[in-house]
Amino acid sequence: MTFTTHITDVPDEQVAITCDNVTISYGSFEAVKSVFLEVPRGKVTAFIGPSGCGKSTVLRCFNRMNDLIPSFSLKGRIIYEGQDLYEPKVDPVEVRRRIGMVFQRPNPFPKSIYENIAFGARINGYTGDIDELVERSLRRAAVWDECKDKLQESGYSLSGGQQQRLCIARTIATQPDVILMDEPCSALDPISTLKVEETMHELKEEFTIVIVTHNMQQAVRVSDMTAFYNAVAVEGGSGKVGYLVEFDETGNIFNNPQQQATQEYVSGRFG
Amino acid sequence: MTTSSATLNPTALHHKPGLLRNQANAAMTAIAATFATIAVLPLIFVIVYVLIKGISVLRPLMFIELPPPPGLEGGGIGNALIGTLVVTLISCIFSVPVGVGGGIYLAEFSQANKFAEFVRFGTNVLAGVPSIIAGVFIYGLIVSTRVLFGNSYSAVAGGLALAVLMLPTIIKTTDEGLKLVPQELRWGALGVGASKFITTMKVVLPAAVAPIATGVVLAIARSAGETAPLIFTALFSPFWPEGIFKPMATMSVLIFNFAIMPYEAQITLAWAASFILVVMILGMNIFARWISGFAKR
């Protein structure tokens, strides 16, 4: 088993998040081992790979969501803007204000559509016009037309796809720098999926987006860069450990992969 | 006949009452139904008996009059009615903040540490403690020591005794209600940069308000009818309430005191008080169901 190093020579200002030899464990179980990765700024990066390969685990480390799991521990460094996110002095709340997240299942708050958007802005001390922010965020997430007439209705009154775009709107309303998306379309039908993907295309002008997806066509459609993760059985242990196989431009990963495992996965021979 | 041998006998799929398994089934169903009826009969009889006995002696003036001195006719239970409301209110003032706060700690902040386990265990034990023990505890702590500005028996002591009884219910329902809130909701709030405190107060707690309110109302309904913890804490008084640091009449203690008196007027009042108490507690339970139904929508 060989771990390839993917640290390239791109200038620092074009890198949003760097993983420097990141190993993530739950208790004594290693979930992901030795990840080196540079997420480019202002682009869409997709994480693909079979189930259990640790792609979501890595994503959740980017805004310290894994802190909520008691047995979690991380070795190595995750560097954002020159700061190690896992330094003891770092406040996860401050990290999450800059690195927002959209989850697998739509999770609007049990509040009105308006309040769903305004919540994040208020707690982040937004001083501008909240009405205007709500409209702008919903427009950017391509869901304004569907909910402009019912801003005071519950977020649950929307369909699944609309709820997910509401959650995206909620995330961009806090004006983050990076948006993480953990399989944002896995609970949605194909039409809603396309709409969310269109939204992503709009957003990448301004945000760095990292998306985990099980859908390889989706990775091809939305991403500029793709990271392929795989899982291998541990020698002499139970369970599997995930690792980063290959990280390159999406076109190269799908048409001209350098690794055998990548070739097999993208051509549908396993996973 | 063109029927092939594979065709079923037309009655093959019909229900046959003569079969042993069908007879056993019928017998068991009958036995279960009988016991279910026996189980629910006392409940119905008690409620119907109290309602009939109570409603026949009820007069509107009873709500605003004092009980008569022994031997005299008429009178009412106005002081006990107010007393029950005051004592219950005092018990809520103590038990709701502590209980809801404790439940929030257990569900949201404790991360299943040893202390939380201990509190959960203690809560379960407290829920099973006989109510008179709560009364003895407050008697020893507050009444006999006269710590409340030199007063012994008082409405506050009664309220505290009831609060002890209400605590486990409120802690448990808050804990369970918060656990029912989907984890995704917490992630969503944390994901937009909310602190743990804001997440709990602004997102998680509002989502669980119905089960918590249900628990509080059920706890009130239980404690409002308690007698044992009040007998030697709030005591009783034949007069209008003189303040929360003085002994105060309550409905349940009034029933306890008057039902065994040899005077017709007092026994009548005990029946009337029973009626009002049963209706109040029934109303509370229906209210609790209404609130919890609210949550399901």
HADDOCK unambig.tbl for C-alpha pairs under 7 A between the chains (distance, minus, plus):
assign (segid A and resid 93 and name CA) (segid B and resid 193 and name CA) 5.21 0.50 0.50
assign (segid A and resid 93 and name CA) (segid B and resid 194 and name CA) 6.44 0.50 0.50
assign (segid A and resid 93 and name CA) (segid B and resid 195 and name CA) 5.82 0.50 0.50
assign (segid A and resid 94 and name CA) (segid B and resid 193 and name CA) 6.73 0.50 0.50
assign (segid A and resid 96 and name CA) (segid B and resid 191 and name CA) 5.78 0.50 0.50
assign (segid A and resid 96 and name CA) (segid B and resid 192 and name CA) 6.33 0.50 0.50
assign (segid A and resid 96 and name CA) (segid B and resid 193 and name CA) 4.77 0.50 0.50
assign (segid A and resid 97 and name CA) (segid B and resid 192 and name CA) 5.95 0.50 0.50
assign (segid A and resid 97 and name CA) (segid B and resid 193 and name CA) 4.32 0.50 0.50
assign (segid A and resid 100 and name CA) (segid B and resid 191 and name CA) 5.52 0.50 0.50
assign (segid A and resid 100 and name CA) (segid B and resid 192 and name CA) 5.74 0.50 0.50
assign (segid A and resid 101 and name CA) (segid B and resid 191 and name CA) 5.25 0.50 0.50
assign (segid A and resid 107 and name CA) (segid B and resid 184 and name CA) 5.98 0.50 0.50
assign (segid A and resid 107 and name CA) (segid B and resid 185 and name CA) 5.78 0.50 0.50
assign (segid A and resid 107 and name CA) (segid B and resid 188 and name CA) 6.39 0.50 0.50
assign (segid A and resid 109 and name CA) (segid B and resid 185 and name CA) 6.44 0.50 0.50
assign (segid A and resid 109 and name CA) (segid B and resid 203 and name CA) 6.73 0.50 0.50
assign (segid A and resid 110 and name CA) (segid B and resid 207 and name CA) 6.55 0.50 0.50
assign (segid A and resid 120 and name CA) (segid B and resid 192 and name CA) 5.62 0.50 0.50
assign (segid A and resid 123 and name CA) (segid B and resid 194 and name CA) 6.55 0.50 0.50
assign (segid A and resid 171 and name CA) (segid B and resid 192 and name CA) 5.89 0.50 0.50
assign (segid A and resid 174 and name CA) (segid B and resid 192 and name CA) 6.63 0.50 0.50
